[in-house]
Amino acid sequence: MSHTTDRTPGESALRKVAWRLIPFLGALYFFAFLDRVNVGFAALTMNADLGLSSAVFGIGAGIFFLGYVAFEVPSNILLERFGARIWIARIMLTWGVLSAAMAFVQGPTSFYTVRFLLGIAEAGFFPGIIYYLTCWFPARHRARIIALFMIALPLSSVIGAPISTALLEIRAMGFAGWQWMFLLEAIPTIVLGVVVLFYLPDRPSEARWLTPQEQQALSDDLAAERAAHDDGHMTSLREALLMPRVWRHGLVYFSVLVGLYGFSFWLPQIIASLGSMTHLQVGLVTAIPYALACVALVLWGRHSDATGERALHVALPALMAAVALVVSGSIDNPVLGFAALCIAAIGIYCGLPAFWAYATAGLQGAAAAGAIALINSIGNIGGFLGPSAIGLVKERTGSYALSLMFIAACLAVGAGLVLRERARNAHPVGLLNKVSQ
């Protein structure tokens, strides 16, 4: 009891907001990522059923991101205009319907079309949530909070991998298992899309579960933070979109997402190639790297907040993942290869919270919405390149080795960009020019 009464209204508000919003937003992101990458599990049987080659699958998996990127910035600007509650509900309902429509694709053309439309429907969701979190949590808490939210990303594969592969065994009502997987996994997204309308407040002043004192304390804290940094914050959308720093962060995110989505879409098939396993066994083994990534993501995000350091918390995991992917692609021992894949998963995922805390520093309002969307748009082009490149290289070489080397190189480039900017900002001239750039 004494712990509760000792809290200030601001501390109490942040605790309530974290408990109320983060699990719910995490559930939304869980199904967003599951609906995005479950095509990787479907491929274990769908590719043969539909006659899809490795190259066709890689392009179809990645073409999602072309639709996503094309509508990303407009979607996030509309979210800022209409409010998170209405816009996130709209996103979820449309992507849920299109995710279910994946059950009815019949060949390359329909596969490409539905994946592209799914990308358009989901555009703005993730950067919208990141922007939404900036409206509730001061910057000093952001890496830890984003880590708690983003744990849903690897967790969707921990839980989704065995469930998705188990659903592949269903044969009923004339539908194959991969069709049932798409249909059944779309239902929670549609249901949650409706729940958002009744559950999600747009800002602290609308949160009825906060006392008036807590609402005021949190609003004042956020306002004071904005006022304290007015000189260096970009409040103009046009200014934010023209900032070289925003574009550099987009290139870093591009490098990371080449690795993340190349890894995520192809991991079930890479693991299946390591030995003779049933679909369910593939799902269970696939869950292991993501389970390790869940733990690392939270611990690394907490460490970034505790130290206040961002750049190294982004660059070091990316470098670790790059080395692990090179090792995995260079050795023939399946056990050691799998261990390297586990290390790669940890590296790919655990730097993401620090990246978004790093990238959102100094942004607010419409500028934050637009800049976050732009960074995410540039980054998600990597979501097209990664899976597509792996598919094309696999078809040409019959092996995943060169593909893993390629995405390792992209991760290393991203780490290099972060380290270069860190060194530049640490230089006296860099510090003087930091605000203008």
TILUMGU-193808 format. One record per residue (C-alpha): residue number from 1; chain; x, y, z. Coordinates in Angstrom, 1 decimal, m for minus. Layout:
<recs>
NUM / A / X / Y / Z
...
</recs>
This chain:
<recs>
1 / A / 0.0 / 0.0 / 0.0
2 / A / 2.8 / 2.4 / 0.9
3 / A / 4.3 / 2.0 / m2.5
4 / A / 1.1 / 3.1 / m4.2
5 / A / 0.7 / 6.2 / m2.0
6 / A / 4.4 / 7.2 / m2.4
7 / A / 4.0 / 7.6 / m6.2
8 / A / 3.6 / 11.0 / m7.6
9 / A / 0.6 / 11.6 / m10.0
10 / A / 3.0 / 11.5 / m12.9
11 / A / 4.5 / 8.2 / m11.9
12 / A / 1.1 / 6.7 / m11.1
13 / A / m0.2 / 7.9 / m14.5
14 / A / 2.8 / 6.3 / m16.4
15 / A / 2.3 / 3.0 / m14.6
16 / A / m1.4 / 2.9 / m15.4
17 / A / m0.8 / 3.9 / m19.0
18 / A / 1.8 / 1.2 / m19.4
19 / A / m0.4 / m1.5 / m17.9
20 / A / m3.5 / m0.4 / m19.8
21 / A / m2.1 / 0.3 / m23.3
22 / A / 1.1 / m1.8 / m23.8
23 / A / m0.5 / m5.3 / m23.5
24 / A / m3.3 / m4.3 / m25.8
25 / A / m1.1 / m2.6 / m28.4
26 / A / 1.2 / m5.6 / m28.2
27 / A / m1.7 / m7.9 / m29.0
28 / A / m2.5 / m5.7 / m32.1
29 / A / 1.1 / m5.9 / m33.2
30 / A / 1.2 / m9.7 / m32.5
31 / A / m1.5 / m10.3 / m35.0
32 / A / m0.2 / m7.7 / m37.5
33 / A / 3.1 / m9.5 / m37.7
34 / A / 1.5 / m12.9 / m37.7
35 / A / m0.8 / m12.0 / m40.6
36 / A / 2.2 / m10.5 / m42.4
37 / A / 4.7 / m13.4 / m42.1
38 / A / 2.4 / m16.5 / m41.8
39 / A / 2.9 / m16.8 / m45.6
40 / A / 6.3 / m18.2 / m44.7
41 / A / 4.7 / m21.1 / m42.9
42 / A / 2.0 / m21.5 / m45.6
43 / A / 4.9 / m21.9 / m48.2
44 / A / 5.7 / m25.3 / m46.7
45 / A / 2.7 / m26.7 / m48.6
46 / A / 1.2 / m23.8 / m50.5
47 / A / 4.1 / m23.4 / m52.9
48 / A / 3.7 / m27.0 / m54.1
49 / A / m0.1 / m26.8 / m54.3
50 / A / 0.0 / m23.6 / m56.4
51 / A / 3.1 / m24.4 / m58.3
52 / A / 5.0 / m21.4 / m57.0
53 / A / 8.8 / m21.3 / m57.5
54 / A / 11.3 / m20.0 / m55.0
55 / A / 11.6 / m16.7 / m57.0
56 / A / 7.8 / m16.3 / m57.3
57 / A / 7.3 / m16.9 / m53.6
58 / A / 10.1 / m14.4 / m52.6
59 / A / 8.7 / m11.7 / m54.8
60 / A / 5.1 / m12.3 / m53.6
61 / A / 6.2 / m12.3 / m50.0
62 / A / 8.1 / m9.1 / m50.5
63 / A / 5.5 / m7.3 / m52.8
64 / A / 3.5 / m6.6 / m49.6
65 / A / 6.0 / m3.9 / m48.8
66 / A / 5.6 / m2.1 / m52.1
67 / A / 1.9 / m1.4 / m51.3
68 / A / 2.8 / m0.7 / m47.7
69 / A / 5.5 / 1.8 / m48.6
70 / A / 3.3 / 3.6 / m51.2
71 / A / 0.6 / 4.4 / m48.7
72 / A / 2.7 / 4.8 / m45.5
73 / A / 3.2 / 8.5 / m45.2
74 / A / m0.4 / 9.4 / m46.3
75 / A / m1.8 / 6.9 / m43.8
76 / A / 0.2 / 8.2 / m40.9
77 / A / m0.8 / 11.8 / m41.7
78 / A / m4.4 / 10.8 / m41.7
79 / A / m3.9 / 9.0 / m38.4
80 / A / m2.6 / 12.3 / m36.9
81 / A / m5.7 / 14.1 / m38.3
82 / A / m8.4 / 11.6 / m37.4
83 / A / m6.9 / 10.1 / m34.2
84 / A / m5.4 / 6.8 / m33.4
85 / A / m8.6 / 5.1 / m32.3
86 / A / m10.5 / 5.5 / m35.6
87 / A / m7.5 / 5.1 / m38.0
88 / A / m6.0 / 2.0 / m36.3
89 / A / m9.4 / 0.3 / m36.3
90 / A / m9.8 / 1.0 / m40.0
91 / A / m6.3 / m0.4 / m40.7
92 / A / m7.0 / m3.6 / m38.8
93 / A / m10.4 / m4.3 / m40.3
94 / A / m9.2 / m3.9 / m43.9
95 / A / m6.0 / m5.9 / m43.4
96 / A / m8.0 / m8.7 / m41.5
97 / A / m10.3 / m9.1 / m44.5
98 / A / m7.4 / m9.2 / m47.0
99 / A / m5.4 / m11.6 / m44.9
100 / A / m8.4 / m14.0 / m45.0
101 / A / m8.5 / m13.5 / m48.8
102 / A / m5.0 / m15.1 / m49.0
103 / A / m6.8 / m18.4 / m48.6
104 / A / m8.3 / m18.0 / m52.1
105 / A / m5.2 / m17.2 / m54.1
106 / A / m4.8 / m19.6 / m57.1
107 / A / m1.5 / m18.8 / m58.7
108 / A / 1.3 / m16.1 / m59.0
109 / A / m1.0 / m13.3 / m60.3
110 / A / m3.6 / m13.6 / m57.5
111 / A / m0.8 / m14.2 / m55.0
112 / A / 1.0 / m11.0 / m56.0
113 / A / m2.3 / m9.0 / m56.1
114 / A / m3.6 / m10.0 / m52.6
115 / A / m0.2 / m9.5 / m51.0
116 / A / 0.1 / m6.0 / m52.6
117 / A / m3.4 / m5.0 / m51.4
118 / A / m2.6 / m6.4 / m47.9
119 / A / 0.4 / m4.0 / m47.8
120 / A / m1.8 / m1.1 / m48.7
121 / A / m4.3 / m2.0 / m46.0
122 / A / m1.7 / m2.3 / m43.3
123 / A / 0.2 / 0.8 / m44.3
124 / A / 0.6 / 3.2 / m41.3
125 / A / m0.1 / 0.7 / m38.6
126 / A / 3.4 / 0.3 / m37.1
127 / A / 4.6 / 3.9 / m37.4
128 / A / 1.1 / 5.0 / m36.2
129 / A / 1.6 / 3.0 / m33.0
130 / A / 5.1 / 4.4 / m32.6
131 / A / 3.7 / 7.9 / m33.0
132 / A / 0.9 / 7.1 / m30.6
133 / A / 3.4 / 6.0 / m28.0
134 / A / 5.2 / 9.4 / m28.3
135 / A / 1.9 / 11.0 / m27.3
136 / A / 1.8 / 9.1 / m24.0
137 / A / 5.4 / 8.4 / m22.9
138 / A / 8.2 / 11.0 / m22.4
139 / A / 11.4 / 10.3 / m24.3
140 / A / 13.4 / 9.1 / m21.3
141 / A / 11.1 / 6.0 / m21.0
142 / A / 10.7 / 5.3 / m24.7
143 / A / 13.2 / 2.5 / m25.4
144 / A / 11.9 / 0.4 / m22.5
145 / A / 8.2 / 1.0 / m23.5
146 / A / 8.8 / 0.3 / m27.2
147 / A / 10.7 / m2.9 / m26.2
148 / A / 7.7 / m4.1 / m24.2
149 / A / 5.4 / m3.3 / m27.1
150 / A / 7.8 / m4.8 / m29.7
151 / A / 8.2 / m8.1 / m27.8
152 / A / 5.0 / m9.0 / m29.7
153 / A / 7.0 / m9.1 / m32.9
154 / A / 9.2 / m12.2 / m32.1
155 / A / 6.5 / m13.5 / m29.8
156 / A / 4.1 / m13.8 / m32.7
157 / A / 6.6 / m16.2 / m34.2
158 / A / 7.2 / m18.1 / m30.9
159 / A / 3.5 / m18.8 / m30.6
160 / A / 2.5 / m18.5 / m34.3
161 / A / 5.1 / m20.9 / m35.6
162 / A / 3.8 / m24.1 / m34.0
163 / A / 0.2 / m23.0 / m34.4
164 / A / 0.6 / m22.1 / m38.1
165 / A / 2.4 / m25.4 / m38.9
166 / A / m0.2 / m27.4 / m36.9
167 / A / m3.0 / m25.8 / m39.0
168 / A / m1.3 / m27.0 / m42.1
169 / A / m2.4 / m30.5 / m41.3
170 / A / m6.2 / m29.6 / m41.4
171 / A / m8.1 / m30.9 / m44.4
172 / A / m11.8 / m30.0 / m44.2
173 / A / m14.6 / m28.6 / m46.4
174 / A / m12.5 / m28.8 / m49.5
175 / A / m9.8 / m26.4 / m48.1
176 / A / m6.2 / m27.3 / m47.7
177 / A / m4.4 / m26.6 / m44.4
178 / A / m2.6 / m23.5 / m45.6
179 / A / m6.1 / m22.0 / m46.5
180 / A / m7.5 / m22.8 / m43.1
181 / A / m4.4 / m21.1 / m41.6
182 / A / m5.0 / m17.8 / m43.4
183 / A / m8.8 / m17.9 / m42.6
184 / A / m8.5 / m18.7 / m38.9
185 / A / m5.6 / m16.4 / m38.2
186 / A / m7.4 / m13.4 / m39.7
187 / A / m10.4 / m13.7 / m37.3
188 / A / m8.6 / m12.2 / m34.2
189 / A / m7.4 / m9.2 / m36.3
190 / A / m11.0 / m8.4 / m37.4
191 / A / m12.3 / m8.8 / m33.8
192 / A / m9.6 / m6.6 / m32.3
193 / A / m10.2 / m4.0 / m35.0
194 / A / m13.7 / m3.5 / m33.6
195 / A / m12.4 / m3.5 / m30.0
196 / A / m10.0 / m0.7 / m30.8
197 / A / m13.0 / 1.7 / m31.3
198 / A / m14.2 / 1.2 / m27.8
199 / A / m10.9 / 0.7 / m25.9
200 / A / m8.2 / 3.1 / m27.2
201 / A / m8.2 / 6.7 / m26.1
202 / A / m6.4 / 9.2 / m28.4
203 / A / m4.6 / 11.2 / m25.6
204 / A / m4.2 / 11.4 / m21.8
205 / A / m7.1 / 13.9 / m21.4
206 / A / m9.5 / 11.2 / m22.8
207 / A / m8.3 / 8.4 / m20.6
208 / A / m11.2 / 8.0 / m18.1
209 / A / m9.1 / 5.4 / m16.1
210 / A / m6.7 / 8.2 / m15.1
211 / A / m7.6 / 10.6 / m12.3
212 / A / m7.8 / 14.3 / m13.2
213 / A / m4.5 / 14.8 / m11.3
214 / A / m2.8 / 12.0 / m13.3
215 / A / m4.1 / 13.3 / m16.6
216 / A / m2.8 / 16.7 / m15.8
217 / A / 0.6 / 15.5 / m14.5
218 / A / 1.2 / 13.4 / m17.6
219 / A / 0.0 / 16.1 / m20.0
220 / A / 2.3 / 18.6 / m18.2
221 / A / 5.3 / 16.3 / m18.3
222 / A / 4.9 / 15.8 / m22.1
223 / A / 4.3 / 19.5 / m22.6
224 / A / 7.4 / 20.4 / m20.5
225 / A / 9.5 / 18.0 / m22.5
226 / A / 8.4 / 19.6 / m25.8
227 / A / 9.0 / 23.1 / m24.5
228 / A / 12.4 / 22.2 / m23.2
229 / A / 13.5 / 21.2 / m26.7
230 / A / 11.6 / 23.6 / m28.8
231 / A / 14.8 / 25.0 / m30.3
232 / A / 15.9 / 21.6 / m31.6
233 / A / 12.6 / 19.9 / m32.3
234 / A / 11.0 / 19.8 / m35.8
235 / A / 7.4 / 20.9 / m35.6
236 / A / 6.9 / 21.4 / m39.3
237 / A / 6.0 / 18.3 / m41.3
238 / A / 7.8 / 19.7 / m44.4
239 / A / 11.0 / 20.4 / m42.3
240 / A / 10.9 / 16.9 / m40.8
241 / A / 10.6 / 15.3 / m44.2
242 / A / 13.5 / 17.3 / m45.6
243 / A / 15.8 / 16.6 / m42.6
244 / A / 18.9 / 14.6 / m43.8
245 / A / 18.8 / 12.8 / m40.4
246 / A / 15.4 / 11.4 / m41.1
247 / A / 16.5 / 10.0 / m44.4
248 / A / 19.7 / 8.6 / m42.8
249 / A / 17.6 / 6.8 / m40.2
250 / A / 15.4 / 5.5 / m43.0
251 / A / 18.5 / 4.0 / m44.7
252 / A / 19.5 / 2.4 / m41.4
253 / A / 16.1 / 0.9 / m41.0
254 / A / 16.2 / m0.3 / m44.6
255 / A / 19.3 / m2.2 / m43.8
256 / A / 17.8 / m3.8 / m40.7
257 / A / 14.6 / m4.8 / m42.4
258 / A / 16.4 / m6.5 / m45.3
259 / A / 17.7 / m8.8 / m42.6
260 / A / 14.5 / m9.0 / m40.5
261 / A / 12.1 / m9.9 / m43.3
262 / A / 14.6 / m12.0 / m45.3
263 / A / 15.1 / m13.9 / m42.1
264 / A / 11.5 / m14.1 / m41.0
265 / A / 9.9 / m15.1 / m44.4
266 / A / 12.4 / m17.8 / m45.2
267 / A / 13.4 / m19.2 / m41.7
268 / A / 10.8 / m22.0 / m41.8
269 / A / 12.1 / m23.2 / m45.2
270 / A / 15.8 / m22.8 / m44.1
271 / A / 15.1 / m24.8 / m41.0
272 / A / 13.3 / m27.5 / m43.0
273 / A / 16.4 / m27.7 / m45.2
274 / A / 18.6 / m28.6 / m42.2
275 / A / 17.1 / m32.1 / m41.8
276 / A / 14.1 / m34.3 / m42.1
277 / A / 11.3 / m32.9 / m40.0
278 / A / 7.5 / m32.8 / m39.9
279 / A / 5.8 / m29.5 / m40.4
280 / A / 5.0 / m29.3 / m36.7
281 / A / 8.6 / m30.0 / m35.8
282 / A / 9.7 / m27.2 / m38.1
283 / A / 7.3 / m24.9 / m36.3
284 / A / 8.6 / m25.8 / m32.9
285 / A / 12.2 / m25.4 / m33.9
286 / A / 11.5 / m22.1 / m35.7
287 / A / 10.0 / m20.8 / m32.4
288 / A / 13.4 / m21.2 / m30.5
289 / A / 15.3 / m18.3 / m32.1
290 / A / 12.3 / m16.0 / m31.6
291 / A / 11.9 / m17.0 / m28.0
292 / A / 15.5 / m16.0 / m27.3
293 / A / 15.0 / m12.7 / m29.2
294 / A / 12.0 / m11.9 / m26.9
295 / A / 14.2 / m12.0 / m23.8
296 / A / 17.1 / m10.1 / m25.4
297 / A / 14.8 / m7.4 / m26.9
298 / A / 13.4 / m6.4 / m23.4
299 / A / 16.7 / m6.6 / m21.6
300 / A / 18.5 / m4.6 / m24.3
301 / A / 15.8 / m2.0 / m24.4
302 / A / 16.0 / m1.6 / m20.6
303 / A / 19.7 / m1.2 / m20.8
304 / A / 19.4 / 1.5 / m23.4
305 / A / 17.1 / 3.5 / m21.2
306 / A / 19.2 / 2.9 / m18.1
307 / A / 22.4 / 4.2 / m19.9
308 / A / 20.7 / 6.8 / m22.0
309 / A / 22.7 / 5.5 / m25.0
310 / A / 21.0 / 4.7 / m28.3
311 / A / 23.5 / 4.5 / m31.2
312 / A / 25.6 / 1.6 / m29.9
313 / A / 22.5 / m0.2 / m28.8
314 / A / 21.4 / m0.1 / m32.5
315 / A / 24.8 / m0.8 / m34.2
316 / A / 26.2 / m3.6 / m32.0
317 / A / 23.2 / m6.0 / m32.3
318 / A / 23.2 / m5.5 / m36.1
319 / A / 26.9 / m6.3 / m36.3
320 / A / 26.4 / m9.4 / m34.2
321 / A / 23.6 / m10.6 / m36.5
322 / A / 25.7 / m10.0 / m39.6
323 / A / 28.5 / m12.1 / m38.2
324 / A / 26.1 / m14.9 / m37.1
325 / A / 24.5 / m15.0 / m40.6
326 / A / 27.9 / m15.3 / m42.3
327 / A / 28.8 / m18.2 / m39.9
328 / A / 25.4 / m19.9 / m40.5
329 / A / 25.9 / m19.7 / m44.3
330 / A / 29.5 / m20.9 / m44.2
331 / A / 29.2 / m24.1 / m42.2
332 / A / 27.6 / m27.5 / m43.0
333 / A / 27.0 / m28.6 / m39.4
334 / A / 23.2 / m28.2 / m38.9
335 / A / 23.4 / m27.8 / m35.1
336 / A / 26.0 / m25.1 / m35.3
337 / A / 24.2 / m23.5 / m38.3
338 / A / 21.0 / m23.4 / m36.2
339 / A / 22.9 / m21.9 / m33.2
340 / A / 24.2 / m19.2 / m35.5
341 / A / 20.6 / m18.5 / m36.7
342 / A / 19.5 / m18.1 / m33.0
343 / A / 22.3 / m15.5 / m32.5
344 / A / 21.2 / m13.8 / m35.7
345 / A / 17.6 / m13.5 / m34.5
346 / A / 18.7 / m12.0 / m31.2
347 / A / 20.8 / m9.4 / m33.1
348 / A / 18.2 / m8.5 / m35.6
349 / A / 15.4 / m7.9 / m33.1
350 / A / 17.0 / m6.6 / m29.9
351 / A / 18.2 / m3.3 / m31.4
352 / A / 14.8 / m2.3 / m32.7
353 / A / 13.5 / m0.5 / m29.5
354 / A / 16.7 / 1.6 / m29.2
355 / A / 16.5 / 2.4 / m32.9
356 / A / 13.0 / 3.9 / m32.6
357 / A / 13.9 / 5.8 / m29.4
358 / A / 16.9 / 7.1 / m31.4
359 / A / 14.9 / 8.0 / m34.5
360 / A / 12.0 / 9.7 / m32.8
361 / A / 14.2 / 12.0 / m30.6
362 / A / 13.4 / 15.6 / m31.5
363 / A / 10.1 / 15.0 / m33.3
364 / A / 6.6 / 15.9 / m32.3
365 / A / 3.1 / 16.5 / m33.7
366 / A / 2.5 / 16.2 / m37.5
367 / A / 6.3 / 16.3 / m38.0
368 / A / 6.6 / 13.1 / m35.8
369 / A / 3.8 / 11.3 / m37.7
370 / A / 5.2 / 12.2 / m41.1
371 / A / 8.9 / 11.6 / m40.3
372 / A / 8.2 / 8.2 / m38.5
373 / A / 6.2 / 7.2 / m41.5
374 / A / 9.0 / 8.2 / m43.9
375 / A / 11.6 / 6.3 / m41.9
376 / A / 9.3 / 3.3 / m41.9
377 / A / 8.6 / 3.6 / m45.6
378 / A / 12.3 / 3.7 / m46.6
379 / A / 12.9 / 0.9 / m44.2
380 / A / 10.2 / m1.3 / m45.6
381 / A / 11.6 / m1.2 / m49.1
382 / A / 14.1 / m3.6 / m47.4
383 / A / 11.1 / m5.8 / m46.6
384 / A / 10.7 / m6.3 / m50.3
385 / A / 14.4 / m6.6 / m51.2
386 / A / 15.3 / m9.2 / m48.5
387 / A / 12.7 / m11.9 / m49.2
388 / A / 12.9 / m11.4 / m53.0
389 / A / 16.7 / m11.6 / m53.0
390 / A / 16.7 / m14.8 / m51.0
391 / A / 14.2 / m16.4 / m53.4
392 / A / 16.1 / m15.4 / m56.5
393 / A / 19.5 / m16.5 / m55.2
394 / A / 18.0 / m19.7 / m53.8
395 / A / 16.6 / m20.5 / m57.3
396 / A / 19.9 / m19.8 / m59.0
397 / A / 22.2 / m21.5 / m56.6
398 / A / 20.0 / m24.1 / m54.9
399 / A / 21.4 / m22.9 / m51.5
400 / A / 20.7 / m20.3 / m48.9
401 / A / 24.3 / m19.6 / m48.2
402 / A / 24.8 / m16.6 / m50.5
403 / A / 21.4 / m15.2 / m49.5
404 / A / 22.5 / m15.1 / m45.9
405 / A / 25.7 / m13.4 / m46.8
406 / A / 23.7 / m10.7 / m48.7
407 / A / 21.5 / m9.9 / m45.8
408 / A / 24.5 / m10.0 / m43.4
409 / A / 26.2 / m7.3 / m45.6
410 / A / 23.0 / m5.1 / m45.4
411 / A / 23.0 / m5.4 / m41.6
412 / A / 26.7 / m4.4 / m41.5
413 / A / 26.0 / m1.4 / m43.7
414 / A / 23.2 / m0.3 / m41.4
415 / A / 25.5 / m0.6 / m38.3
416 / A / 28.2 / 1.4 / m40.1
417 / A / 25.8 / 4.2 / m40.9
418 / A / 24.8 / 4.5 / m37.2
419 / A / 28.4 / 4.4 / m36.0
420 / A / 29.3 / 7.1 / m38.5
421 / A / 26.5 / 9.4 / m37.3
422 / A / 27.5 / 8.7 / m33.7
423 / A / 31.1 / 9.7 / m34.4
424 / A / 30.0 / 12.7 / m36.4
425 / A / 27.7 / 14.0 / m33.6
426 / A / 30.4 / 13.4 / m31.0
427 / A / 32.7 / 15.8 / m33.0
428 / A / 32.5 / 19.5 / m31.9
429 / A / 31.5 / 20.5 / m35.5
430 / A / 28.9 / 17.7 / m35.5
431 / A / 27.4 / 19.0 / m32.2
432 / A / 27.2 / 22.5 / m33.6
433 / A / 25.4 / 21.3 / m36.8
434 / A / 23.2 / 18.6 / m35.2
435 / A / 20.1 / 20.8 / m34.9
436 / A / 20.3 / 22.0 / m38.5
437 / A / 20.8 / 18.5 / m39.9
</recs>
